[in-house]
Amino acid sequence: MKQYYVLFKNHNNGMRLYNSLKSKNIKSTIAPTPRVASKSCGISLLINKEDIEKIRDIVANEDIDIIDIVEIERNVKPNRDKYC
């Protein structure tokens, strides 16, 4: 399963985009930036694939600085932190 993240240079741009998407009823989740994607800002937005073009338009129209929108293979370890 693939996940899609918007990456930022700083926290402020992440929050600007998050608030803008929220006001337009576009679902996003504030998430830690996966280290396989970037070593920059610790905040990213987890988004749905079908919203990518709308989000790119919002970023351009509202002059929000992003690094990129990346696709990452979800790496779930089902036995992580299980002790029994």
C-alpha positions as CSV (number, residue, x, y, z in Angstrom):
1,M,0.0,0.0,0.0
2,K,1.3,3.4,-0.9
3,Q,1.1,6.6,1.1
4,Y,1.5,10.2,-0.1
5,Y,3.2,12.9,1.9
6,V,3.7,16.6,1.3
7,L,7.1,17.7,2.5
8,F,8.1,21.1,3.8
9,K,11.2,23.2,4.5
10,N,9.6,24.5,7.7
11,H,6.7,24.0,10.2
12,N,5.0,27.3,9.2
13,N,4.3,26.2,5.6
14,G,3.1,22.8,6.8
15,M,0.5,24.5,9.1
16,R,-0.5,27.0,6.4
17,L,-1.3,24.2,4.0
18,Y,-3.0,22.1,6.6
19,N,-5.3,25.0,7.6
20,S,-6.0,25.8,3.9
21,L,-6.9,22.2,3.1
22,K,-9.1,21.9,6.3
23,S,-11.0,25.0,5.2
24,K,-11.6,23.5,1.8
25,N,-12.7,20.1,3.3
26,I,-9.7,18.3,1.8
27,K,-8.6,15.5,4.2
28,S,-5.0,15.6,5.4
29,T,-3.2,14.4,8.5
30,I,-0.2,16.0,10.2
31,A,2.5,13.4,10.4
32,P,6.2,13.0,11.2
33,T,8.2,13.2,8.0
34,P,9.4,9.7,7.1
35,R,13.2,9.7,7.1
36,V,13.2,7.8,3.8
37,A,11.5,10.8,2.2
38,S,13.5,13.7,3.7
39,K,15.8,14.7,6.5
40,S,14.4,18.3,6.6
41,C,11.5,19.5,8.6
42,G,9.9,17.1,11.0
43,I,6.4,17.8,9.8
44,S,4.6,16.5,6.7
45,L,1.0,16.1,5.6
46,L,-0.3,12.6,4.8
47,I,-2.8,13.1,2.0
48,N,-5.0,11.0,-0.4
49,K,-3.7,10.3,-3.9
50,E,-6.9,11.6,-5.5
51,D,-6.3,15.0,-3.9
52,I,-2.8,15.6,-5.2
53,E,-3.7,17.8,-8.2
54,K,-6.1,19.9,-6.0
55,I,-3.3,20.3,-3.5
56,R,-0.7,21.3,-6.1
57,D,-3.2,24.0,-7.3
58,I,-3.7,25.3,-3.7
59,V,0.1,25.4,-3.1
60,A,0.6,27.4,-6.3
61,N,-2.4,29.8,-5.8
62,E,-1.6,30.5,-2.1
63,D,2.2,30.6,-2.6
64,I,3.0,27.9,0.0
65,D,6.5,26.7,-0.2
66,I,6.8,22.9,-0.3
67,I,9.7,20.6,-1.1
68,D,7.6,18.0,-2.9
69,I,4.8,15.5,-2.8
70,V,6.2,12.0,-2.5
71,E,4.9,8.4,-2.7
72,I,6.2,6.0,-0.1
73,E,5.5,2.3,0.2
74,R,3.9,1.7,3.6
75,N,6.2,-0.3,5.8
76,V,4.1,-1.9,8.4
77,K,5.7,-4.4,10.8
78,P,2.8,-6.4,12.2
79,N,4.8,-7.8,15.1
80,R,6.3,-4.5,16.2
81,D,6.1,-3.8,19.9
82,K,4.3,-7.1,20.7
83,Y,5.7,-8.8,23.8
84,C,3.3,-11.6,24.3
